[in-house]
Amino acid sequence: MGCRMRPLGIFAWFGYELPLTESFRRIRAAGFDQVLLWWGEYEGELPLLEQPEAARRLGLAVENAHAPFDGCNSLWLPGEAGDAYVRRLITCVEGCAAAGVPALVVHLTDEAAPPACCPLGGERIRRVVEAAEDKGVRLAFENLRHAPHLLAVLNACPSPAAGFCYDSGHHHIACREQPFLERYGGRLTALHLHDNDGKRDLHHLPLDGSLNWDALAAELAATGYSGGISLEVQAFTGYEERMTADEYLARAYRAAEAVRNKMD
């Protein structure tokens, strides 16, 4: 990477009962360069469209936002619910474009037993991709517990607006046989880095679980990805009772820095 350091980021809703603007302030004070937002039904004290600018005023870039995933299984089923979810995603795309958020992370399935992958779901997703192309927003489809839906969408949508969000914690507990980074590393748009015990989706800090970070860092570096090192971690999974928000963020920063050092 030469002398340019990869920016470090963290999910805005990392835990602790804090107003969003206070979370932004503490995240920046801990040394992070950018933040990931939730673009869904829960807004906190700031309307969604105001959140990116509030973060920027405090010196944080906004790397991406996460679309709500409640109801995403309906994408793969006949009926109005699936069409309504498409409209919801398109609204998210339009909101991100209006607020200057460059990418939107999208789940294609939810829970342990989603509906089967089908052409109807692919047709619906293509409508969202077309909206993203029109608005200049890049979608980042995330690896979850099941691979077929993600593989089908990424294989069927070669558009530059259809990218990939690599989630390290999900990959550590599901679909380990899938070479996601080898196959889609060239389309990597977002990272959700977190750790776990290989069984539960704990969203622990990197290096606090059983994931092999040396191997993963090498895989990530091999993709040529030049974006930020971004943590999607949650303090309520065993940290909140042991440390303050500032202590947690300091530890999170050190973890992100360690991953960056391994990659670079």
Buried (B, 14 or more C-beta within 10 A) or exposed (E): EEEEEBBBBBBBBBBBEBEBBEBBBBBBEBBBBBBBBBBBEEBBEBEBBBBBEBBBEBBBBBBBBBBBBEEBBBBBBEEEEBBEBBEBBBEBBBBBBEBEBBBBBBBBBBEEEBBEBBEBBBEBBBBBBBBBBEBEBBBBBBBBBBBEBBBBBBEBBEBEBBBBBBBBBBBBBBBEEBEBBEEBBEBBBBBBBBBBBEEEBBBBBBBBBEBEBEEBBEBBBEBEBEBBBBBBBBBEBEBBEEBEBEEBBBBBBBBBBBBBEBBE
